[in-house]
Amino acid sequence: MIDLHTHSLFSDGELLPSELVRRAEAIGYRAIAITDHVDASNIDFVVPRIVNALKKLRGHISIEAIPGAEITHAPPQLIPDLVKEARHLGARIVVVHGETIVEPVAPGTNRAAIDAHADILAHPGIISTEDLLLAKEKGVILEITSRKGHSLSNGYVAREALKYGVPLCIFTDAHSPSDLITKEMAIKILLASGVDEKRIPLIFENSKALVEKALKRG
C-alpha cells in the first residue's frame, strides 16, 4: 500500500510522525506521506518539522516516508503561492483539500489546485468536466478516499475521471491508527466506487509514479 495523504498531531491527527510511520510500516505499507493541514498561519511551522522528523527516521525504517502538506480551506486566490511555499519549505508531496460535499470548501478551490500544479487534489466532490479535463492536461492526480464523509462522492469522481482519462489514486486521509488500510481493503474500496477490476493496477501504478517523482525532488 502507498498512502500519500495522512495527518499527524502537527495538525488534527492523533499520532506523532514516528508512530504514524511505524504503524504504516507494520501493516505492510511501501510508502507514506505525512501531509498535515496548512494555510498561511502555520505552513512555516508545520512543514519544516515534518521534514526534520522524517529525515531523522531515514535509515531506521523499511518504507519511504515522504514529507508533504495539505493546503486546507485556503481562499482559492492564495493556493498558488501556498503550493510554492510548501515546496520551498521541503514538502515533496503537495495535496490540496478539494471541494468535498461534506465541508464548505470555497468554490474555485479545485480549479486553483489544478492551476497551481498540486500533486494531488483530495476528495474533489462534484468536480466539473472543465476541471477534470484541466487535471488531465496538467497531470494532477484525483483522489479516491477511504475517509468517511469525503468518500460519499467516490463513485462520481471515479466514473467521471475514468470517462475522461484523468489519473486516479486511492489514499486514506488518515487521522487515527484505525484509518490506515491494507492494499486488499483499498481494492475493495475501488471496486465499490465502480472501478473495473482491470483498471485497478493502473491506479496503484499512479501512486508509485508519485513516489518516484517525490523522491526526485529530494
Buried (B, 14 or more C-beta within 10 A) or exposed (E): BBBBBBBBBBBEBBBEBBBBBBBBBEEEBBBBBBBBBBBEEBBEEBBBBBBEBBEEBEEEBEBBBBBBBBBBEBEBEBBBEBBEBBBEBBBBBBBBBBBBBBBEBBEBBBBBBBBBBBBBBBBBBEBBEEBBBBBBEEEBBBBBBBBEEBBBBBBBBBEBBBEEEBBBBBBBBBBEBEBBBEBEBBBEBBEEBBBEEEEBEEBBEBBEBBBEEBEEEE
